[in-house]
Amino acid sequence: MMDNLDKEIVRLLRRHKELSTYEIAKRVKVSWSTVYTRLLKLALNGIIEMKKYEEFPTLRTIYWKIKK
């Protein structure tokens, strides 16, 4: 079941084809860890998918998009 935060995340990803976890958290005004947990839940349900994953020594960036 999707609540308002999940719907807001999906709406953002439909509007912007690809966003990072940090960009989504900044736009919905929720902490990064909360958004990351919700994104994983949506990915497990098959609604979104991880587009690309970049890792630097101290920074991890994950980009997400709507699954087609």
Beta strands, then each sheet from edge to edge (+ up, - down):
strand 1: 19-20
strand 2: 48-55
strand 3: 60-66
sheet 1: 1+ 3- 2+
end
